[in-house]
Amino acid sequence: MDEQTSSLKGLPRLKPRGGLQVMYAAVRALFLRELQTRFGQFRLGYLWILLEPALHIGFLLLLFGRIGHTIPGMDFEVFLVNGIIPFFLFRTIVSQSLGAVQANQGLFSYRPVKPIDTLIARSFLELFLYFIAYLFFSAVLLWFGYKISFEAIPTLLGYWVLLFILSFSLSLVFMVIGSISKELNKFIPMLFLILYFLSAVIYTIHLVPVEYQQYLLWNPVIHLLESIRHTVAPNYPLVQGISLTYVIEWIIGSLFLGLLLYKRFEQRMVKSK
């Protein structure tokens, strides 16, 4: 008995972990899991994160190459890269949130793993992949002699952070709604197709008559895309009405609504079959 007691005393004592430490461990494990399985169904693997925007940009250059010369203050290729890739990040984070609960349902039997942990892990993975794609295409444009300004890199990174937070805030709302109503998945592709054309991804908002620009500016995504373009090309003019305050209001509102819905339906998401 004394030998057992002495041997137990020699074992290191495990310190209890706080809530944030448990959450960090869960998110980290889920991030590594998503990193390994994200493109497992595709033979091209992680190259798909580069091929998808490359094919998209290439098609648009063939289709609108001549029209693209009407972009004020920047090259059409730079305009597309700074619109398509950020929008793809937003679209992917929000659309994938619909299936986040169902895809990780078996993991919720482990108490430390919560539905919001899966959403955080997926969102950070998409940010990591699309930002690498953004750096890659920017480097390619520089290689071919296109002009990209590096005078305000912290500002550019700040816009990407705001875009990520906005995407995450809305994805939190969509995750809860998607777990309640699976029929919503049928409408999301149509929603993002409409949003794609309303976000001035492939055309400049300057082509829209002034009296109609105010309606496009209801969309918070267009504020960030235009700000990103102005940062990498200072000669690209911002239309009146572009406001980061408006984007922050969207973030606060959607984050509040998302957390409210999550708190209300968390147990239902964990226990749903």
C-alpha positions in Angstrom: 0.0 0.0 0.0 2.8 2.4 0.9 4.6 1.5 -2.4 1.4 2.4 -4.4 1.0 5.6 -2.5 4.6 6.6 -3.1 4.3 5.8 -6.8 1.2 7.9 -7.1 2.9 10.8 -5.5 5.6 10.6 -8.1 3.2 11.1 -11.0 2.8 14.6 -12.3 -0.3 16.4 -11.3 -2.6 17.5 -14.2 -3.8 21.0 -13.9 -7.4 21.7 -14.9 -7.7 23.6 -18.1 -9.8 26.7 -18.5 -12.7 27.1 -21.0 -10.5 29.0 -23.5 -7.8 26.4 -23.3 -10.3 23.6 -24.0 -11.8 25.5 -26.9 -8.3 26.2 -28.4 -7.4 22.5 -28.2 -10.7 21.5 -29.8 -10.4 24.2 -32.6 -6.7 23.2 -33.2 -7.6 19.5 -33.6 -10.5 20.3 -35.8 -8.4 22.6 -38.0 -5.8 19.9 -38.5 -8.6 17.4 -39.3 -10.1 19.8 -41.9 -6.7 20.5 -43.3 -6.2 16.8 -44.0 -9.7 16.1 -45.4 -10.6 19.4 -47.0 -9.7 18.3 -50.6 -9.4 14.6 -50.1 -12.2 13.9 -52.6 -10.3 15.8 -55.4 -7.3 14.2 -57.1 -5.8 17.7 -57.5 -5.9 18.2 -53.8 -4.9 21.6 -52.6 -4.1 22.8 -56.1 -7.9 23.2 -56.5 -7.7 26.3 -54.3 -5.5 27.9 -57.1 -7.2 26.3 -60.1 -10.7 27.5 -59.3 -9.9 31.2 -59.2 -7.4 30.8 -62.1 -10.0 29.2 -64.4 -12.5 31.8 -63.3 -10.2 34.7 -63.9 -8.9 33.3 -67.2 -12.5 32.8 -68.5 -13.4 36.4 -67.6 -10.2 37.8 -69.3 -11.2 36.0 -72.5 -14.8 37.2 -72.2 -14.3 40.8 -71.1 -10.6 41.4 -71.9 -11.3 44.5 -74.0 -14.1 45.8 -71.8 -11.6 45.5 -68.8 -9.6 48.5 -70.1 -12.4 50.8 -68.9 -11.5 50.1 -65.2 -10.3 53.5 -63.9 -6.9 53.6 -62.2 -6.0 49.9 -62.3 -5.4 47.0 -64.6 -8.3 44.7 -65.2 -6.3 41.6 -64.0 -5.5 43.3 -60.7 -9.1 44.3 -60.4 -10.3 40.7 -60.9 -7.8 39.2 -58.4 -8.8 41.7 -55.7 -12.5 41.0 -56.3 -12.8 37.3 -57.1 -10.6 35.8 -54.4 -12.0 37.8 -51.5 -15.5 37.1 -52.6 -14.7 33.4 -52.9 -13.5 33.5 -49.3 -16.8 35.1 -48.2 -18.9 32.7 -50.2 -17.1 29.6 -49.1 -17.1 30.4 -45.4 -20.8 31.2 -45.3 -22.0 28.4 -47.6 -20.0 25.7 -45.8 -21.5 26.8 -42.5 -24.8 25.2 -43.5 -23.4 21.7 -43.3 -20.9 22.3 -40.5 -23.2 20.7 -37.8 -24.2 17.6 -39.9 -20.6 17.0 -41.1 -19.2 16.9 -37.5 -22.2 15.4 -35.8 -20.3 12.4 -34.5 -17.7 14.6 -32.8 -20.3 16.3 -30.5 -20.4 13.1 -28.4 -17.1 14.5 -27.0 -18.0 17.2 -24.5 -15.2 19.6 -25.3 -16.2 19.8 -29.0 -19.0 22.3 -29.7 -20.6 23.3 -33.0 -19.0 26.7 -32.9 -15.6 25.1 -32.7 -16.2 23.3 -36.0 -17.3 26.6 -37.6 -14.2 28.5 -36.3 -11.9 25.7 -37.5 -13.5 25.7 -41.0 -13.4 29.5 -41.2 -9.8 29.8 -40.3 -8.9 27.1 -42.8 -10.6 28.9 -45.6 -8.9 32.2 -44.6 -5.5 30.4 -44.6 -6.1 28.8 -48.1 -7.6 31.8 -49.9 -5.1 34.2 -48.5 -2.3 32.0 -49.8 -4.1 31.9 -53.2 -4.3 35.7 -53.0 -0.6 36.1 -52.4 0.2 33.6 -55.2 -1.9 35.5 -57.8 -0.5 38.8 -56.6 3.0 37.5 -57.0 2.1 36.2 -60.6 0.8 39.7 -61.5 3.9 41.3 -60.2 6.0 38.9 -62.2 4.2 39.9 -65.4 4.8 43.6 -64.6 1.4 44.7 -63.3 1.4 47.5 -60.8 0.4 46.7 -57.3 0.9 49.2 -54.4 2.5 48.1 -51.2 2.3 51.4 -49.4 -0.6 50.4 -47.1 -0.1 46.7 -46.3 -1.4 47.0 -42.8 -4.6 48.6 -44.2 -4.9 45.8 -46.7 -4.6 43.2 -44.0 -7.1 45.0 -41.9 -9.7 44.8 -44.7 -9.0 41.1 -45.0 -9.6 40.7 -41.3 -12.9 42.6 -41.5 -13.9 40.5 -44.4 -13.2 37.3 -42.4 -15.1 38.6 -39.3 -18.0 39.5 -41.5 -18.0 36.1 -43.1 -17.8 34.3 -39.8 -20.5 36.4 -38.3 -22.9 35.6 -41.1 -21.8 32.0 -41.2 -22.8 31.7 -37.5 -26.3 32.7 -38.4 -26.5 30.4 -41.4 -25.1 27.5 -39.4 -27.9 27.7 -36.9 -30.6 28.2 -39.6 -29.1 25.4 -41.7 -29.2 23.0 -38.8 -32.9 23.8 -38.3 -34.0 23.9 -42.0 -32.0 21.6 -44.3 -34.1 22.9 -47.2 -32.1 26.1 -47.0 -29.3 24.4 -48.9 -31.3 24.5 -52.1 -31.6 28.3 -52.0 -28.1 29.2 -51.0 -26.5 28.7 -54.5 -29.1 31.0 -56.0 -28.5 33.5 -53.2 -24.8 33.6 -53.8 -25.2 33.9 -57.6 -27.3 37.0 -57.1 -24.9 38.3 -54.5 -22.0 37.7 -57.0 -23.5 40.1 -59.5 -24.5 42.6 -56.8 -21.0 42.8 -55.3 -19.3 44.3 -58.3 -16.9 41.3 -58.5 -16.4 41.4 -62.2 -17.4 44.9 -63.1 -16.6 48.3 -61.5 -19.3 50.1 -59.6 -18.3 53.2 -61.6 -20.2 51.8 -64.6 -23.4 51.9 -62.6 -25.4 55.2 -62.8 -25.0 57.3 -59.7 -28.7 57.1 -58.8 -28.5 53.3 -58.6 -25.1 53.0 -56.8 -26.8 53.6 -53.5 -28.8 50.4 -53.8 -25.7 48.3 -54.5 -24.1 49.9 -51.4 -26.6 48.2 -49.2 -24.4 45.1 -49.7 -21.5 45.3 -47.1 -19.3 43.0 -49.2 -19.0 45.6 -52.0 -17.6 48.1 -49.4 -14.7 45.8 -48.6 -14.0 44.8 -52.1 -13.8 48.4 -53.3 -11.6 49.3 -50.3 -9.2 46.4 -51.0 -8.9 47.5 -54.7 -8.3 51.1 -53.7 -5.5 50.0 -51.3 -3.6 48.0 -53.9 -4.2 50.7 -56.6 -4.5 54.2 -55.0 -5.5 55.7 -58.3 -8.6 53.6 -58.3 -11.3 56.0 -57.1 -13.8 55.2 -54.3 -17.4 56.1 -55.0 -19.2 58.2 -52.5 -20.8 56.1 -49.9 -18.1 53.5 -49.3 -18.0 53.2 -45.5 -16.1 50.9 -43.1 -18.5 52.0 -40.4 -21.4 50.4 -42.3 -19.4 47.2 -42.5 -18.7 47.2 -38.8 -22.4 47.8 -38.1 -23.1 44.7 -40.2 -20.5 42.7 -38.2 -21.9 43.7 -34.9 -25.5 43.1 -35.9 -24.9 39.7 -37.5 -22.5 38.6 -34.7 -25.1 39.5 -32.1 -27.8 37.7 -33.9 -25.6 34.7 -34.6 -24.5 34.3 -31.0 -28.1 34.8 -29.8 -29.4 32.0 -32.2 -26.4 29.8 -31.3 -27.1 30.1 -27.6 -30.8 29.3 -28.1 -30.3 26.2 -30.3 -26.9 24.9 -29.2 -28.3 21.9 -27.4 -30.6 21.1 -30.3 -27.6 21.1 -32.7 -25.6 18.8 -30.5 -28.4 16.3 -30.0 -29.9 16.4 -33.5 -29.5 13.2 -35.5 
